[in-house]
Each structure stands twice: as structure tokens, then as C-alpha cells.
Amino acid sequence: MYKDELIDLKKFDYEFDLNGFYVLKNILKTSDISKINKILEKLEKSKDDLLPKNVFFGKKKRGESYISNILEADKIFEKLATTSIILKLIKRTIGNSNLFRLNHAVAMTKFKKKTYTHLHMGNIPHHPKIFYFVKDKTIFSNITKVLFPIKNNKIKDGGFAVIPGSHKSNFRRPYNNHPKNNKLLKYIDIGPGDAVIFTEALAHGSLENQSGLTRRILSYAYSVGYMPDWTKLKLSYSDYYLKNAPKKIKKLISLKKN
């Protein structure tokens, strides 16, 4: 497990600003990975009406699964959300301020060959929800994500990939959104137990799955505190959860109105 004191924040600032991402190795316990895989495998096989309260299939295509509001499925997902080094680095990327929130968390699974996540973001002008800049040596990424590979994330599995530096590009990306058509796309070498923290403004997606092995990831989106839930794909915390979640989680997910 990572020790907070091992992170050189000046090096983190430099690498995150230069590339748009930063890798953390061996951040999860093997026992937690095993437990998460078992929970997700069960959820993926569930019928819609048998999912936990306020947990939904935001997308359910052939060969793919996208589960919204994963925090409300099991406490193990809350544990990941409040990992101390993650929160320390999120704070660093969102104006070096505590005024951020966990906007949403999802589980994404690809089951078959040729499945992939299309490349998105990284264009000028950016998506109206997303922006990135640095001022007075302070990074401001209004949405910073943390991705945890849970099962299979090698190149042949269709692993996570980005175009480094594209969060600061001054030109529109001259390719379409298929990974095969983006020659600058770089696979990020992370596997189960690791994590990558990246600005949502970065062009990112995945490679095409060539192995046919199940690839499973968790994605946690931390935003500025005043950004409301993404209602698209049913990504919205339930009133029950907002009221009854553990104190640390309640503070983390609550909308900051001031």
C-alpha cells in the first residue's frame, strides 16, 4: 500500500501537468481486489430489478456492462473512495483545496474481443463541463478521475490508454474516436492493484480487446464541489444514501453550495 510521505508533490505536479496523468502502483490489497471482483461478477449477472437500491445498469450492451452508483452497492467501494493518498492528490489537482466532491463512481466491464472505450475529451474547445489550467503554480482540473483496474488491463485486454499532454492541446484532435486511428495513443501500464489519476480533459479511452478476456475497472470522478451529479446514465446519489452514508462519505459526496 502507498504511504503518503513517499509522494514527492513537486514531482507529482510536474508529471501530472506535463502528461495529464499520474500512476500509483500497488495501491490496493489483493484481498480487496478479490472481493470486488466477486461482487461485480454477481452484479453483472443480476436482473435490473434485483440490483441494490439506486444501483443501475447505466449501459448494458452485448459484451459490455456499465454499473452506475457503485458506492451504494457495497462498503468496499466506499473504502476506495476515501483512500488517503487518493484524496491528497485529488486536492492537489483541484486548486489545492478541500472544496471538491466525489461526483460519481461506476464499474465498467468488457467481456469480449473487439470491445473498447472510444477515445473522448482532449479537444479544443473542451467539453463545456471540462477544463484544465495552471495559475500561480496551482493546478485546476475541474474533474479529476481515478481509475482502478480490477481484472485484466494489459494491452491485449484493451487496456486503458491516453494521448499524453492532450489536455493542453491547442488544436482539435485530427482523428476519429477509434483507438486504431489514433497513432499517438499510449497504453498506461497498470494492472489490478494499481491506479491512475488523470484530468478528465485528457483524451482517453481504451485499446481494442484482442485477448477476449474479461476486463473490469472502477472509475471514480472527483469534481469541484459545486458541480452537481451527472444525471446522465442515472449517475445520481439517492436521498437515502445522502442521509445515511457514513460521515466521511457523506462529507465527500455532498454538494458544496457555498
Rosetta blueprint (number, residue, H / E / L):
1 M L
2 Y L
3 K L
4 D H
5 E H
6 L H
7 I L
8 D L
9 L H
10 K H
11 K H
12 F H
13 D H
14 Y H
15 E H
16 F H
17 D H
18 L H
19 N H
20 G L
21 F E
22 Y E
23 V E
24 L E
25 K L
26 N L
27 I L
28 L L
29 K L
30 T H
31 S H
32 D H
33 I H
34 S H
35 K H
36 I H
37 N H
38 K H
39 I H
40 L H
41 E H
42 K H
43 L H
44 E H
45 K L
46 S L
47 K L
48 D H
49 D H
50 L H
51 L L
52 P L
53 K L
54 N L
55 V L
56 F E
57 F E
58 G E
59 K E
60 K L
61 K L
62 R L
63 G L
64 E E
65 S E
66 Y E
67 I E
68 S E
69 N L
70 I H
71 L H
72 E H
73 A L
74 D L
75 K H
76 I H
77 F H
78 E H
79 K H
80 L H
81 A H
82 T L
83 T L
84 S H
85 I H
86 I H
87 L H
88 K H
89 L H
90 I H
91 K H
92 R H
93 T H
94 I E
95 G L
96 N L
97 S L
98 N L
99 L L
100 F E
101 R E
102 L E
103 N E
104 H E
105 A E
106 V E
107 A E
108 M E
109 T E
110 K E
111 F L
112 K L
113 K L
114 K L
115 T L
116 Y L
117 T L
118 H L
119 L L
120 H E
121 M L
122 G L
123 N L
124 I L
125 P L
126 H L
127 H L
128 P L
129 K L
130 I L
131 F L
132 Y E
133 F E
134 V E
135 K E
136 D L
137 K L
138 T E
139 I E
140 F E
141 S E
142 N L
143 I E
144 T E
145 K E
146 V E
147 L E
148 F E
149 P E
150 I E
151 K E
152 N L
153 N L
154 K L
155 I H
156 K H
157 D H
158 G L
159 G L
160 F E
161 A E
162 V E
163 I L
164 P L
165 G L
166 S H
167 H H
168 K H
169 S L
170 N L
171 F L
172 R L
173 R L
174 P L
175 Y L
176 N L
177 N L
178 H L
179 P H
180 K H
181 N H
182 N L
183 K L
184 L L
185 L L
186 K E
187 Y E
188 I L
189 D L
190 I L
191 G L
192 P L
193 G L
194 D L
195 A E
196 V E
197 I E
198 F E
199 T E
200 E L
201 A L
202 L L
203 A L
204 H E
205 G E
206 S E
207 L L
208 E L
209 N L
210 Q L
211 S L
212 G L
213 L L
214 T L
215 R E
216 R E
217 I E
218 L E
219 S E
220 Y E
221 A E
222 Y E
223 S E
224 V E
225 G L
226 Y L
227 M L
228 P L
229 D L
230 W L
231 T L
232 K H
233 L H
234 K H
235 L L
236 S L
237 Y L
238 S L
239 D H
240 Y H
241 Y H
242 L H
243 K H
244 N H
245 A L
246 P L
247 K H
248 K H
249 I H
250 K H
251 K H
252 L H
253 I H
254 S L
255 L L
256 K L
257 K L
258 N L
